[in-house]
């Protein structure tokens, strides 16, 4: 749980130096190898709190279940990220699936940036990946999911396996954006031009809480590379940017550039690249 409070670690908007609230990591709990590193303040003591989620095994195998839950309390400003790409390994001979489930709650007046590094699904991987976002009041959230299938460099494409992705975003309990995607290389949709089109890399970036979504879309279109591999739209207060192609680095670069454009428009703060991305 992450909250904005005073110097005494209670839920208060005041601090001893009068400079404003401080976002603190007030409670953390883990089971197994998943860890939450101590918070960092690269944007100043009263700025956005950067928190890193560490998973030393680096990936999921058959039978694994990874659950990530974060609660951002009223007035807090938080950036959550990971130190490296997550790997989804080939299923065992019995085809046992893995599960990765992320549940993020953002209270009224709070801001969350969910910016994990990319996910790499190896050939033969089988599992379910879910992301649930619960926003209250005028909570704001900007995040992304980048997924790369197979290992093209090693000439090991994604030709078997099955992945299911689910996104669910609600505001005050009402559904705003619900999506389900099944990735099966043996299904016609995977190669069809009306579906995946044979692409091995995809990304989704969302932004909720922008004051002017139309201006944000225009800013993205003006500043970002003109390529048919990405597009942006808005629905029910959610700005969505999609990438579909074959280059993991291109997808990541596009998402990072979009974040750097959208963050000042959402929070009034320039983007501060987490130092863990540079190591």
N, C-alpha and C positions, 0 to 999 in steps of 0.2 A: 504494500500500500504506500502511495506517495501523496503527501499533503503539503499545502502551503501554510506555514505557521510561523510563530515568533521564535525568539531565541531560546525559549524555555521548552520547546518541543510540544507545545499544546496548540490546538487549533485556534489560532489567533492571527489577525492581520497585522499586528504590530511587532516591531523588533526593538531591541535596546538602542540601536543606533538611528532608528527612525527612518531608515532608507527604504522600507517596504518589506513585504513578506518574503520569506525564504522557502523554496520548495525543498522538502526533506524526504528521504526514504525512511518512513516511520515504522514499517514492519516488513519483514521478509521471511519466507519459509521455503524449504526445499526438501525434496526426497530424491535419493539417487544422485546421479552425477551433475544434474542441472544446478547451476550456481548463479547468484546475482552479485556482481561485483559492486564495490563501494561506489557511491555517486561521485561524479565529477562536475565542476563548475567552470568550464572554459569560457563561459559568457559572463562571468562575474558572480559574486556570491548571491546576488538577488536576481540572477538571470535564470535561464532554462537549465534544469538539472539533467545531465546526461547519465544514463544508466546502461551498463553492458550486461547482456545475458550470455553466460558462458556454458557451453556443453562440451566438456573435454573429449568425449568419444568422437565428436565431430559428425556423427550421422546416426541413422536409424536402420536396424535390421529387423527381420521377421520377429513379430511378437512384441517389439518395443512400443511403448505408448508415452508420448511426450506431451505434457499439459503445461501451458503457460497462462497464468492469470495475472492481470495487473489492474489495480484500482487507483485511478487518479482523482484525488479529492478536490473540492471546490477551490478555484484560484490557482492551482498548481500548474506549472509549465514543465513538461517532461519530454525528453527524447530517448527512446528505447532503441537499441541496436545490438548487433552481434559482431564478434571479432572476425568471423570467417564464414565461408559458405557452408550451408548445411547439406549433408549428403544422404541420399535415400538409396540404400544398397539393394542388390538383387535379392528377391525372395528366396527362401530355402526350398528344398525339393518338394515340400508339401504345400507351397504357395501361401504360407501364413503371412498375413498383412501386418503392416505397422500402422501407427496412428499419430498424427501431430495436430494438436488442438490448441488454438490460441483464443483467449477470452479477455477482452479489454473493456473496462468500464471507465467512462469519463464523466465526471460530475459537472454540474452547471458552473460555468465560468472557468473551467479548466481547459488546458490545451495539451494534446498528446501528438507526438510525432513517432510513428511506428515505422522504423527504417531498417529492417533486418537485411543482412547481406543475402545474396541469391541462394536458391535451393537447387541442387544438382540431383536429378533423378537418373540413376543408372539403368541400363537395359535390364529388364526382368523385375524391376521394382514394383511392388504392389502395396497400396495403402490409401489412406484417406487423410486429407489435409483440410482443416476447417479454421475459419477466422470469423469470430463473432465480436461485433463492436456495439456496445450499449452506450448511447449518448443521452445526457440529461440536459434539459433547458437549452442554453446557448453554448454548450460545450463545442469545442473545435477539435478536429482530427485530420491529420495529413499522414498518409502512409502508402506503402507499396508492397507488392509481392512479385519477385522475379523468379521464374522457373526455367531451367535449362534441362532438356531431355537428352539422355545418352552422353557419350564422350566422343564428339567428332574428331578431336585431335588424335585419339587412339583408334580411330576408325571403328568405334563401337556404338552404332546408332541405337536409338530406342525402337526396337522392333518387336518386343514382347513385354508383357506386364500390363498393369492397369492402375491409374491414379484417378482419384476423385477429389475435386476441389469444391469447397462450399464457402460462400461469403454471406454473411448476414449482418446488416446494419440497421439498428433501430434508434429512434429518438423518442424519449419518454414512453418507451414500450411499444411504439407504433412502427411497423416495418417501413423502411425507406428504400433499402436496396437488398434484394435477395437474389443470389445467383448460385447455380450448380453447374459444374463442368466435369464431364467424364473424358479422360484421356486414355484411349485404347488404340494402339497402332494397328490392330486388326479390324477396327470398325471403319466403314467408308468415310465417316466424318473426319477421321484423322488425316487422310490424304486429299479429301475433297476440297475444291476451291471454295465451297460454301461453308467449310468448317476450318479445321486446323491448317489445311493446305500443305501438309507435309512439313510445316515449320517446327524447328526443334527448340525455339526459345520464345517465351511469351512473358509479358509483364503487365500488371495492372497497378495504376497509381490512382489514389482517391484523395479528394480534399473536401471537407465538410466544414462550413463556417465562414466561407469567403463573403465579404460584403458585396462584391460585384463579380459574379461568375462570368458574365459576358466579357468584361474587361480582362479577366484572368485568362480566358480562352484566347482572346486576341493577342495578349502578351506572349503566350506560349507559341502561337502560330507565327508570330513575327520573329521571335528570337531563336527558335529551335530549327534544326535542319529540315529542309523540305524533302520528305521521303514518304512513300506510300506505306512504310512499315509501322507508322504510328498514327493515331488519330485521337481526338479529344471531343468530349461532349458533356452535357450536364442533364441531370434528371432529378427532380424532387429535392433540390438543394445539394446534390452530390455531383462534383466535377469528377469525371472519369477519363483517364488517359490510358490508352491501350497500345501495346507493342506486340507485333507478331513478325518474327523473322528467324534468323539463324545465328546471330552474333550476340553472345552473352555480354561482351564488353560494350557493344552498342546499346543494348537494352539498359544496362546499368548507367551508362553515361547519359542517356536520355532521361531516365528517372531522376538522376542527381541534378541535371540541369533544370528540369521542371520544378523540383523541390526548391532550388535556389531562386527561381522566379516567383513561386507561389508563397513561400514562407513570409517574405516581407509584406505581401498583400494580405496575408491572414493574421499575422502577429505584430507587424510593424518592426520586426527584427531581421537583420541580415542572416543568411544561412551560415552556420558555423560547423564546418565539416568535423565530425568526430575524429579524434586523433587515432582511434583504433583502426580506422580505414587506411591510415597511412603507414601502418607497421607491417 
